[in-house]
C-alpha cells in the first residue's frame, strides 16, 4: 500500500473517532504525498464540513473534482456544501452535474 493510502486510512480512522483536527492533518499529508489523490480531498472536505468550515470544504472538494472530474460523488458533496451556505443555484447546478455523471 502506498504512503498516501496509509495516511488516508489513518485519517479516515481519526475522522470516524471524531478526531477532526488529527484527521485534517493526516488528509493534508496524504494529498501532499500524492497531490492528485481525489478521495483524500473528499475526506478532507467532509471533515471540514463537519467542523463547520464550509469554505475550506468547498475548496477541498473542488480539488477532488479537478483530480477526478468524472466522479459524481464529488459533485454531490459540492452541492451539499453549497446548500448549507445558501448558494442554492450553484448547489442545484452541482447536483445536476452529479445526476448527469450517474446517468452515464
C-alpha positions, -999 to +999 in steps of 0.1 A: +000+000+000+013+034-009+023+060+017-006+082+007-031+053+010-017+046+045-021+082+055-057+082+041-066+051+062-052+067+093-071+099+085-103+081+079-100+062+112-093+095+130-124+110+113-146+081+124-134+086+160-143+123+159-107+134+160-112+161+134-080+181+137-059+149+135-079+138+105-074+171+088-036+169+094-035+133+080-056+140+050-034+170+042-003+148+045-019+123+021-025+149-006+009+164+000+024+130-008+000+124-037-014+157-050-040+141-072-055+118-045-091+128-051-105+105-024-083+122+002-096+156-008-131+142-004-123+130+031-107+164+039-138+182+026-161+160+048-140+168+079-141+205+071-178+203+066-184+186+099-163+212+115-184+240+100-155+251+078-176+252+047-153+275+026-125+251+032-148+221+025-157+237-009-120+243-017-111+207-009-140+192-029-132+213-059-096+199-058-112+164-058-133+174-088-102+188-106-083+155-099-113+132-109-139+152-128-160+122-138-168+112-102-204+121-093-199+117-056-177+148-056-204+170-072-230+156-048-208+167-019-202+201-035-239+205-038-245+197-001-218+222+010-232+250-013-267+243+000-255+248+036-241+282+026-275+291+010-259+291-025-289+273-040-285+280-077-249+268-075-259+238-054-286+228-080-260+231-108-236+208-089-265+183-082-274+184-119-238+176-129-238+147-104-270+133-120-255+136-155-225+117-144-246+090-127-267+085-159-236+075-179 
